[in-house]
Amino acid sequence: MLAAGLGSGALIAHKTGDIGFVIGDAGIVEMPNGKRYLAGIFVRRPYNDTRGRDFVRQVSQLVYTYLEQPKLT
């Protein structure tokens, strides 16, 4: 789920989980620009509702896009 929100060239070591009413993904992301970060997203959802996976992907993409921006000096 986290991997679906990452840009091209990013590497991720992660572990997903799904117990019906809760899904999650946690991992270490290494970006092509050399930045690294930890991410952990867990979502309580209606049983087997697919919107939870979409939410994790969207949050992953938002964080990645933010960290991809050049550093302001």
Biotite code that builds the C-alpha atoms (Angstrom):
import biotite.structure as struc

atoms = struc.array([
    struc.Atom([0.000, 0.000, 0.000], chain_id="A", res_id=1, res_name="MET", atom_name="CA", element="C"),
    struc.Atom([2.784, 2.455, 0.873], chain_id="A", res_id=2, res_name="LEU", atom_name="CA", element="C"),
    struc.Atom([4.741, 1.448, -2.222], chain_id="A", res_id=3, res_name="ALA", atom_name="CA", element="C"),
    struc.Atom([1.849, 2.429, -4.514], chain_id="A", res_id=4, res_name="ALA", atom_name="CA", element="C"),
    struc.Atom([2.244, 6.064, -3.425], chain_id="A", res_id=5, res_name="GLY", atom_name="CA", element="C"),
    struc.Atom([5.981, 6.337, -4.070], chain_id="A", res_id=6, res_name="LEU", atom_name="CA", element="C"),
    struc.Atom([7.697, 7.941, -7.023], chain_id="A", res_id=7, res_name="GLY", atom_name="CA", element="C"),
    struc.Atom([9.915, 6.278, -9.582], chain_id="A", res_id=8, res_name="SER", atom_name="CA", element="C"),
    struc.Atom([13.266, 5.101, -8.237], chain_id="A", res_id=9, res_name="GLY", atom_name="CA", element="C"),
    struc.Atom([12.205, 4.933, -4.592], chain_id="A", res_id=10, res_name="ALA", atom_name="CA", element="C"),
    struc.Atom([13.035, 1.830, -2.575], chain_id="A", res_id=11, res_name="LEU", atom_name="CA", element="C"),
    struc.Atom([10.930, 0.495, 0.275], chain_id="A", res_id=12, res_name="ILE", atom_name="CA", element="C"),
    struc.Atom([11.266, -2.274, 2.837], chain_id="A", res_id=13, res_name="ALA", atom_name="CA", element="C"),
    struc.Atom([7.810, -2.716, 4.371], chain_id="A", res_id=14, res_name="HIS", atom_name="CA", element="C"),
    struc.Atom([5.299, -5.039, 5.969], chain_id="A", res_id=15, res_name="LYS", atom_name="CA", element="C"),
    struc.Atom([1.563, -4.910, 5.382], chain_id="A", res_id=16, res_name="THR", atom_name="CA", element="C"),
    struc.Atom([-1.181, -6.278, 7.581], chain_id="A", res_id=17, res_name="GLY", atom_name="CA", element="C"),
    struc.Atom([-4.920, -6.888, 7.248], chain_id="A", res_id=18, res_name="ASP", atom_name="CA", element="C"),
    struc.Atom([-7.272, -8.240, 9.895], chain_id="A", res_id=19, res_name="ILE", atom_name="CA", element="C"),
    struc.Atom([-10.546, -7.296, 8.226], chain_id="A", res_id=20, res_name="GLY", atom_name="CA", element="C"),
    struc.Atom([-11.456, -4.169, 10.186], chain_id="A", res_id=21, res_name="PHE", atom_name="CA", element="C"),
    struc.Atom([-7.892, -2.780, 10.395], chain_id="A", res_id=22, res_name="VAL", atom_name="CA", element="C"),
    struc.Atom([-5.243, -2.572, 7.683], chain_id="A", res_id=23, res_name="ILE", atom_name="CA", element="C"),
    struc.Atom([-1.771, -1.156, 7.855], chain_id="A", res_id=24, res_name="GLY", atom_name="CA", element="C"),
    struc.Atom([1.594, -0.793, 6.244], chain_id="A", res_id=25, res_name="ASP", atom_name="CA", element="C"),
    struc.Atom([4.866, 0.254, 7.853], chain_id="A", res_id=26, res_name="ALA", atom_name="CA", element="C"),
    struc.Atom([8.241, 0.636, 6.255], chain_id="A", res_id=27, res_name="GLY", atom_name="CA", element="C"),
    struc.Atom([11.498, 2.418, 5.539], chain_id="A", res_id=28, res_name="ILE", atom_name="CA", element="C"),
    struc.Atom([11.566, 4.476, 2.352], chain_id="A", res_id=29, res_name="VAL", atom_name="CA", element="C"),
    struc.Atom([14.711, 5.549, 0.524], chain_id="A", res_id=30, res_name="GLU", atom_name="CA", element="C"),
    struc.Atom([14.184, 8.285, -2.059], chain_id="A", res_id=31, res_name="MET", atom_name="CA", element="C"),
    struc.Atom([16.333, 8.834, -5.172], chain_id="A", res_id=32, res_name="PRO", atom_name="CA", element="C"),
    struc.Atom([17.418, 12.226, -3.733], chain_id="A", res_id=33, res_name="ASN", atom_name="CA", element="C"),
    struc.Atom([19.050, 10.429, -0.770], chain_id="A", res_id=34, res_name="GLY", atom_name="CA", element="C"),
    struc.Atom([16.387, 11.219, 1.820], chain_id="A", res_id=35, res_name="LYS", atom_name="CA", element="C"),
    struc.Atom([15.122, 8.371, 4.010], chain_id="A", res_id=36, res_name="ARG", atom_name="CA", element="C"),
    struc.Atom([12.062, 8.230, 6.203], chain_id="A", res_id=37, res_name="TYR", atom_name="CA", element="C"),
    struc.Atom([9.943, 5.845, 8.244], chain_id="A", res_id=38, res_name="LEU", atom_name="CA", element="C"),
    struc.Atom([6.233, 5.546, 7.594], chain_id="A", res_id=39, res_name="ALA", atom_name="CA", element="C"),
    struc.Atom([3.528, 3.683, 9.437], chain_id="A", res_id=40, res_name="GLY", atom_name="CA", element="C"),
    struc.Atom([-0.144, 4.008, 8.559], chain_id="A", res_id=41, res_name="ILE", atom_name="CA", element="C"),
    struc.Atom([-2.930, 2.007, 10.182], chain_id="A", res_id=42, res_name="PHE", atom_name="CA", element="C"),
    struc.Atom([-6.600, 2.460, 9.277], chain_id="A", res_id=43, res_name="VAL", atom_name="CA", element="C"),
    struc.Atom([-9.673, 1.210, 11.078], chain_id="A", res_id=44, res_name="ARG", atom_name="CA", element="C"),
    struc.Atom([-12.361, 0.558, 8.478], chain_id="A", res_id=45, res_name="ARG", atom_name="CA", element="C"),
    struc.Atom([-15.648, -1.204, 7.884], chain_id="A", res_id=46, res_name="PRO", atom_name="CA", element="C"),
    struc.Atom([-14.904, -4.911, 7.438], chain_id="A", res_id=47, res_name="TYR", atom_name="CA", element="C"),
    struc.Atom([-12.928, -5.467, 4.189], chain_id="A", res_id=48, res_name="ASN", atom_name="CA", element="C"),
    struc.Atom([-13.755, -1.974, 2.865], chain_id="A", res_id=49, res_name="ASP", atom_name="CA", element="C"),
    struc.Atom([-11.330, -1.199, 0.006], chain_id="A", res_id=50, res_name="THR", atom_name="CA", element="C"),
    struc.Atom([-11.293, 2.544, 0.716], chain_id="A", res_id=51, res_name="ARG", atom_name="CA", element="C"),
    struc.Atom([-8.741, 1.930, 3.479], chain_id="A", res_id=52, res_name="GLY", atom_name="CA", element="C"),
    struc.Atom([-6.120, 0.813, 0.946], chain_id="A", res_id=53, res_name="ARG", atom_name="CA", element="C"),
    struc.Atom([-6.784, 3.909, -1.161], chain_id="A", res_id=54, res_name="ASP", atom_name="CA", element="C"),
    struc.Atom([-6.341, 6.103, 1.918], chain_id="A", res_id=55, res_name="PHE", atom_name="CA", element="C"),
    struc.Atom([-2.950, 4.554, 2.765], chain_id="A", res_id=56, res_name="VAL", atom_name="CA", element="C"),
    struc.Atom([-1.786, 5.053, -0.832], chain_id="A", res_id=57, res_name="ARG", atom_name="CA", element="C"),
    struc.Atom([-2.925, 8.683, -0.861], chain_id="A", res_id=58, res_name="GLN", atom_name="CA", element="C"),
    struc.Atom([-1.183, 9.520, 2.417], chain_id="A", res_id=59, res_name="VAL", atom_name="CA", element="C"),
    struc.Atom([1.977, 7.799, 1.197], chain_id="A", res_id=60, res_name="SER", atom_name="CA", element="C"),
    struc.Atom([1.880, 9.851, -1.995], chain_id="A", res_id=61, res_name="GLN", atom_name="CA", element="C"),
    struc.Atom([1.351, 13.128, -0.089], chain_id="A", res_id=62, res_name="LEU", atom_name="CA", element="C"),
    struc.Atom([4.324, 12.499, 2.206], chain_id="A", res_id=63, res_name="VAL", atom_name="CA", element="C"),
    struc.Atom([6.571, 11.421, -0.661], chain_id="A", res_id=64, res_name="TYR", atom_name="CA", element="C"),
    struc.Atom([5.639, 14.468, -2.768], chain_id="A", res_id=65, res_name="THR", atom_name="CA", element="C"),
    struc.Atom([6.313, 16.801, 0.174], chain_id="A", res_id=66, res_name="TYR", atom_name="CA", element="C"),
    struc.Atom([9.736, 15.283, 0.891], chain_id="A", res_id=67, res_name="LEU", atom_name="CA", element="C"),
    struc.Atom([10.628, 15.321, -2.806], chain_id="A", res_id=68, res_name="GLU", atom_name="CA", element="C"),
    struc.Atom([10.585, 19.129, -2.853], chain_id="A", res_id=69, res_name="GLN", atom_name="CA", element="C"),
    struc.Atom([13.983, 20.847, -2.875], chain_id="A", res_id=70, res_name="PRO", atom_name="CA", element="C"),
    struc.Atom([15.191, 22.231, 0.431], chain_id="A", res_id=71, res_name="LYS", atom_name="CA", element="C"),
    struc.Atom([14.604, 25.964, 0.839], chain_id="A", res_id=72, res_name="LEU", atom_name="CA", element="C"),
    struc.Atom([17.563, 27.955, 2.134], chain_id="A", res_id=73, res_name="THR", atom_name="CA", element="C"),
])
